[in-house]
C-alpha cells in the first residue's frame, strides 16, 4: 500500500505539502539506475563536474524568493533572514575551490624506477538523509563534494522540509547534472532501511537524532557500508573572567535562540565565571526580551514557531521540570503573547539550574538555555565535558592561549573562541561521543566520500 508523507506547517497547522512515498521495488530500481550511471559520471573530467555543480548552485540561487517563502511554511524560519543562501554559497564555493587539491593523488615517489602514489576514487553511490533544521546547508555539506568526487547521489529529505530536495534536484538538473546520477526521493523509514540492508549504497550520510543514527547503524550492520553520522548536541559556552562581556552576551544568546534554538551547534548550556555571572545574566535577559515571537512572514518577527508542535512539547516539558526542581525563569511569558501552547514557543533563560535537570543534560533543540556560575577554568572544563554529546564548544576570552589549552581537554569536535554556531567549511565538521562519527567539509570531507587506491608501479629498465 502506498504511503502519503505530509508536511504539517508550523505556521498554521495545516498540511502544506504531501507526496507519495516510493515503493521498495521502485526505490531499488532508482538505486540500481544510480549505480549503473555512476561510472560514466566519474569518467567525466573533474573540471566539468565542478562546473556543473557550481551551475546547480547558481540555479538554486535564482530560486531564492521561492525558497525563503517555502522554508517559512515548512519549518517556521522568519523570512527576514533570507534563508540559508549565505552559508550554502560559502560552503559550496569553498568545497568546489579545493576539489582539485583534495582529490589529487598523494605522490610518494615519481622517479625513473617507480611511480608510487595514493589516488582517490569515488565510493560509488551516496545516500544522504537530511534534516529539517538547516535543510539546504546540511545537504550541501555532502552533496557538493559527493558529486564533484564522481559519486552518484540519492537524497532523502526530512518530511518536515520535503520540498527542499525537490528544489535542489530541480536546480541541479536544470544546470546539467544528469538525473540518473542525482535523484531526490520520498521514502518511508522502512524502505530506507531495506535499501541500506540490501547494500544499495556505498556510503550513507545521516544527520538527525541519536535514535535515528542507531536505526541507520542497525540497518547497515554487516554490509560494510561507509557511514557518517551527525546526531545530537548539547553545546556549551564558557565566559571566562577576561571575556568581553557584551560580545559574549550577544554571541551566546544569538547562538542559543536563533532559528528558535533549532541549530545542530546551537548553544544549550552556558557557564560564566563567577565574577561576571550577575552582569551576564542581567544582560542576557535584556537581550532575549527584545525578541519578537510571531508569524515568520511578518517583518518584525525575529523568532518563528518551532518546526513542529511535538518538538515544542519536548522543550516545554524540560522547562516545566526544571522549574519544578528549583530553576528560576528569567523571561516574562507576557512578553511573547504569540506563544499558543503549540508550535509557537516563547524563549526562556533558566538560572539556578544543575546537571541533574533534563534541560541541562538532554538535547533541547529549542529556544531555551540554562546558565550556571563557575569558579574557574577547571570547573568550566569539568562542566562542559559532563555531557553525552560533543559537537562544538565556545570559549569567550581575550587570551588565545587559554582557549587552546582548554580546547585540548574538551571532548568536542570543534573549539570556538569568541564565536559560536558557525561552520567553517575549511575545517572538518565532526563530533564525538553520541554526537556521531565521521566528518564533512574540508579536505577530509572529500576523503570521507572517496576511497584510497594505492599504485606501486615499477618501471622496466633495460
Buried (B, 14 or more C-beta within 10 A) or exposed (E): EEBEBEBBBBBEEEEBBEBEBBBBEEBBEBBEBBBEBBEEBBEEEBEEBBBBBBBBBBBBBEBEEEBBBBBBBBBBBBBBBBBBBEBBBBBBBBBBBBBEEBBEBEEEEEEEEBBBBEBBBBBBBBBBBBBBBBBBBBBBBBBBBBBBBBBBBBBBBBBBBBBBBBBBBBBBBBBEBBEBBBBBBBBBBEBBBBBBBBBBBBBBBBBBBBEBBEBBBEBBEEBEBBBBBBBBBBBBBBBBBEBBBEEBBBBBBBBBBBBBBBBBBBBBBBBBBEBBBEBBBEBBBEBBBEBBBBBBBBEEBBBBBBBBBEBBBBBBEBBEEBBEBEBEBBBEEEBBEBBBEBBBBBBBBBBBBBEEBBBBBBBBBBBBBBBBBBEEBEBBBEBBBBBBBBBBBBBBBEBEEBBEEBBEEBBBBBBBBBBBBBBBBBBBBBBBBBBBBBBBBBBBBBBBBBBEEEEEEEEEEE
